[in-house]
Amino acid sequence: MKLAEALILRADCQKRLAQLQQRLVRSAVIQEGEAPPENPQVLIAEVDAIVTQLTRLIQQINKTNALTVFQNEETIADALAARDTLLLKQRAYNTLVDAAASTVNRYSASEIKLISTVNVADLQTQTDRLAREIRQLDTQIQQANWNIELME
């Protein structure tokens, strides 16, 4: 199985767990004399089976990411960490751009005038550059995921 397939299966397991959780909640409490819409014990057994499958998938994905060389002696796990931190940096810059670019309407000259403490245009350029780097790195990671066999 390719790493990308395992990632799709992992996402599917996570979605199924969320759905099962909702179904369990609907079946957890009923009016006296009524039957639950679904047997909670059957749902719990299904949750247990999916969690077991998910645990194994996550272990295999993590092992594959940690041991597979991606680029320049860097592992996939290293590339994922770099992508995630670039995303954090981009979000921080975006938040700063939004705050600095916002204007406050003044209704009279006596109201306090607010000015930006950063160069919004430069910051936006940096944010756009980060977005491009993130897209490029993510594309490379996705491409690798379809070429790498999942480790046992």
C-alpha positions in Angstrom: 0.0 0.0 0.0 1.3 3.5 -0.8 1.7 6.1 1.9 -1.0 8.3 0.3 -3.5 5.4 0.4 -2.8 4.9 4.1 -3.3 8.7 4.7 -6.7 8.4 3.0 -7.6 5.4 5.1 -6.6 7.3 8.2 -8.9 10.2 7.3 -11.7 7.8 6.6 -11.3 6.1 10.0 -11.3 9.4 11.7 -14.6 10.4 9.9 -16.1 7.0 10.7 -15.2 7.5 14.4 -16.8 10.9 14.4 -20.0 9.5 12.9 -20.1 6.6 15.3 -19.7 9.0 18.2 -22.8 10.9 17.0 -24.7 7.7 16.6 -23.7 6.6 20.1 -24.9 9.9 21.6 -28.2 9.4 19.9 -28.5 5.9 21.3 -27.2 6.7 24.8 -30.4 7.9 26.5 -33.9 6.9 25.6 -37.3 7.4 27.0 -38.4 4.6 29.3 -40.2 1.9 27.4 -38.6 2.9 24.1 -35.8 1.1 22.2 -32.6 2.9 21.2 -32.3 3.7 17.5 -29.2 1.5 17.4 -27.6 -1.0 19.8 -24.9 0.9 21.7 -22.9 -2.3 22.3 -22.7 -2.9 18.6 -21.6 0.7 18.0 -19.0 0.4 20.8 -17.6 -2.8 19.3 -17.3 -0.9 15.9 -15.5 2.0 17.6 -13.0 -0.4 19.2 -12.3 -2.1 15.8 -11.8 1.2 14.1 -9.5 2.5 16.8 -7.4 -0.6 16.5 -7.2 -0.2 12.8 -6.4 3.6 13.2 -3.7 2.9 15.7 -1.9 0.5 13.4 -2.3 2.9 10.4 -0.9 5.8 12.5 2.0 3.7 13.6 2.9 2.7 10.1 2.5 6.2 8.7 4.7 7.6 11.5 7.3 5.0 10.9 7.3 5.6 7.2 7.5 9.4 7.6 10.4 9.1 10.1 12.5 6.6 8.1 11.9 7.7 4.5 14.4 10.2 3.0 12.6 12.9 1.2 15.1 15.5 -0.1 18.6 16.4 0.8 18.8 13.7 3.5 15.7 15.2 5.1 12.9 12.7 6.1 9.3 13.2 5.2 8.7 13.9 9.0 11.2 16.7 8.7 9.4 18.1 5.6 6.0 17.9 7.4 7.5 19.8 10.4 8.8 22.4 8.0 5.5 22.7 6.3 3.5 23.0 9.5 5.8 25.7 10.9 5.6 27.6 7.6 1.8 27.5 8.0 2.0 28.8 11.5 4.3 31.6 10.4 2.0 32.4 7.5 -1.1 32.5 9.8 0.7 34.8 12.2 1.7 37.2 9.4 -1.9 37.1 8.0 -3.3 38.0 11.4 -0.8 40.9 11.6 -1.7 42.1 8.1 -5.4 42.0 8.9 -4.9 43.9 12.1 -2.5 46.5 10.6 -4.6 47.0 7.5 -7.9 47.6 9.3 -9.1 51.1 9.4 -11.2 52.8 12.1 -13.6 55.5 11.0 -13.2 58.7 12.8 -16.2 60.9 13.1 -14.4 64.0 14.3 -10.9 65.4 14.4 -10.9 65.0 18.2 -11.0 61.2 18.0 -7.7 59.3 18.3 -6.1 58.4 15.0 -4.7 54.9 14.7 -1.7 54.2 12.5 0.0 50.9 11.5 3.3 50.1 13.1 4.3 47.7 10.3 4.6 48.0 6.5 1.5 46.2 5.4 2.6 45.8 1.8 6.0 44.3 2.7 4.3 41.9 5.2 1.7 40.9 2.5 4.6 40.2 0.1 6.2 37.9 2.7 2.9 36.2 3.4 2.4 35.6 -0.3 5.9 34.2 -0.5 5.2 31.9 2.4 2.0 30.7 0.8 3.9 29.8 -2.4 6.6 27.9 -0.4 3.9 26.0 1.5 2.1 25.0 -1.8 5.3 23.9 -3.4 6.4 21.9 -0.4 3.0 20.3 0.0 2.9 19.4 -3.6 6.3 17.7 -3.3 5.1 15.8 -0.2 1.9 14.7 -1.9 3.9 13.5 -4.9 6.2 11.5 -2.6 3.3 10.0 -0.7 2.1 8.3 -4.0 5.5 6.9 -4.6 6.4 5.6 -1.2 5.4 2.2 0.1 3.9 2.1 3.6 6.3 0.4 6.1 5.1 -2.4 8.3 
